Each structure stands twice: as structure tokens, then as C-alpha cells.
């Protein structure tokens, strides 16, 4: 037995060896800019980005989404699966110990005599594969990285969920504000119709003018069903996002007014996105896991040693079960010689997967940079567009006033008034849509920046339970 100890110690020392040097893959294989070009003064983004819109109803709706959303619950379930898989893959690092037992009673009738023979057995078996080349350790670490990447996937699901909630919330506000604008326009068109009908009744106007104004009123009224339909569908979508039946809770209905655009956020350095964006963290971890799988595949081509230890106790009675012991210690050696290049092909496959993951990681980083740059460019152009629309409203209002004055003095046809009314009402409705698009663009910028608030998320736990939201970025609830 003493001669076996040096062999075991040697095997344990060899278990720290690896035939493959892991790569340093922490940075994407693309050019990385030093900073983003951002307009104007900047402010620090709240820990929970949607709080920047200063809407208590939106905050409450977001808290409900993180608890009730079914996509997020599925993501948490996938995380549990990945963690269990990591445990399964890493289990062979440790010896496997099994205990088995049996009891038999045999009856024999011989010449009128009955004899009983009892036999009890208790066995203990230990098997262990010596991890000579860190094959098992690398696979276990790869599985652990895959599990933590699945956690990042869940955080990415939560991040996208927050963007969906905000976009639907703004869409509801947009449609409700459009309804208010339409109601004002319908009332204004009705007032104008009364004026035209009175003039016609006094013999001043014409039947053509009355019909033209009635048509204009009918055209504005026909816009209402489309807006109502879109509003109701959007409410149903948001209700399902929250995990409810398609009937949006009345207590969470937003105010029919779009919020003002917050100040421009402070932008991080591009390399900081590798930590703040969960999709990039997940891509990096899967890349590192692929590198470990290459090492494990190479190790699978090398010798494998397994040790086994068995002990058994046999006795005709329980009282003397441990009197007789049978033990054995054995080992097996396996060196692949010919497998039709199956193991070599597996190494090639794993290396190809590693290359694919590297290119995917780099692509995701470039997409992250593009999403931020796109949001900055769109916001700048939409602000300019909103300024131009505001100027169009001013000009259209002046045009309508002049058209009415000229018509009252008999200087033009009523069609000029109709044209001016339609121009003003159209640009008024467009202003609401552009304001919503501007807010949605800002939300897409916040999403593209990611955030550390995702790391406090836990399955079934509301963000209101975390200390982060209870701090300075929390707003009073209504």
C-alpha cells in the first residue's frame, strides 16, 4: 500500500497540467473609439433610467412589469436550468461514492427438516477520474460561465422589457393626447360650420361653402376611430406585458400628456459598455466558455486515468456484518489510439465555435456603438424637426386667420379657409407624434447604455424592494 502513495501524489500533481493555453479574449477584435460625440450639457442618468421622465405612473407600471412579465419569468427559469447544468457538468471533479446493500433469506426443506440461510451484504464503492489535463475543470468552468451568461440574458430580457413598457406607455399618452387634439379640432370645425351656416342663412355665403365645411368636419371626425383602435390595442399589449389579461388596470392609466424631454445624459466611455450592457457581458462569457471547451476537447485526446475503491461486508447475521471485510483498489488507463479522427474533428469544431463566438462578440460591440450613435443622431434631427413643426404651426395659424379675414371680406373663396384649416390641424397632430418619437429615441439611448441597476434584479422580487430605487432616483407614487 505504501508504494501506491507516490503514484497517487504524482497523479494529483499532474492533474494541474493543461495542454492548451487559454486566450485573452476580454476585448472585441474591432477598433474602439475613445468617446462618444454628444451635444450640449449632460446630466447623470438615474440608476433606473425611466425615472428621468418624472412620471410616477410609469414608475409603478415598471415595478409591476418586473414582477409579472412572463418573458422575464421564463428567463429566470432558464437561469435555474443553466445553474443545474453547471452543477451536473462540474460534478465529476469530485469522486463518486455509492452505497449499496442487500439481504437474502433462503429456506431449504431436507428430510423433514427446514433450514434457513441468511446472507447480509453492505458495499461501498468509490470511482474517480483523475483530471490530468484539467479537462473536467475546464468543462466545469465553461458550464459556470454559460450559467452566468444566462443570468446576463435574463438581465437583457429585463432591459428590453423596460424599453417595451416605456414605448407602450408613451404610445398610450400619444394616442390620448391625439384624442384631445382631435376633440379640440372637431369642436373648432363645428364652430366654423355654425358660422358658415349662419352666413348662408343670411344670404351671404354659399351652399358650396357649407358642404365644404361639413366635409372637413367629417374628415376630422373620421380620424377618431383609428386613434381609439390604436389606443385600445396598445393598452391591451401593455396589460399582457404586465402579466394581466388584456384589460389595462384603470389605476395605472397614464396622463394624456407626453412628458418633456429630459436633459441629455452623461455618456460613458465606449469600453465601459462591456460592463454596463448585459448582452455584451453574456457574449464575452460565452466566448470564454468556448475557449475552455477547446482546451477540454484537446485534453480528451490525451490519456485518461480512473481510480476505483470497493469495500464490501458480508455476513449471515447483522450482528457480525462488519467482521469480514473485502476491499479492492484498482485503476484503469485509457489512451485513444484510433477513433477515425473523431476527437480531432471535435477539436476543430470547438475552435470554429470559438472563432464564431469571437466574431459575434465583436459584432455585438459594434452594434452597441451604432445604437448609441444612431440615437444621438436621431435625437438631434428630431429636435430640429420639432422646431420646424412649431414654426409650421405658427405660420399655419397666421394663414388661417388671414384666410378667414379675407373670406369675411369677400376677397377669396371658402376653399382657401378649408385648406388653411386642414394644414393647421394636420401639423398639430403631427407635432404630437414627433414629440412621442423624440421621447422614444431618448429611451432607446438609455437602453443602449445598459446600466448596473439590472444586477439587483431577482426572480419574483420587485425593484421597489431594492435599496437602489429607494434612494434619490425614487419618485412618490400616486
Secondary structure, 3 states (H helix, E strand, C coil): CHHHHHHHHHHHHHCCCCCCCCCCCCCCCCCCCCCCCCCCCCECCCCCHHHHHCCHHHHHHHHHHHHHCHHHHHHHHHHHHHHHHHHHHHHHHCCEEEEEEEEEEEEEEECCEEEEEEEEEEEEEEEEEECCCCHHHHHHHHHHHHHHHHHHHHHHHHHHHHHHHHHHHHHHHHHHHHHHHHHHHHHHHHHHHHHHHHHHHCCCCCHHHHHHHHHHHHHHHHHHHHHHHHHHHHHHHHHHHCCCCCCCCHHHCCCCCCCCCCCCECCCCHHHHHHHCHHHHHHHHHHHHHHHHHHHHHHCCCCEEEEEEEEEEEECCHHHCCCCEEEEEEEEEECCCCCCCHHHHHHHHHHHHHHHHHHHHHHHHHHHHHHHHHHHHHHHHHHHHHHHHHHHHHHHHHHHHHHHHHHHCCCCCHHHHHHHHHHHHHHHHHHHHHHHHHHHHHHHHHHHHCCHHHHHCCCCCCHHHCCCCCCCCCCCCC
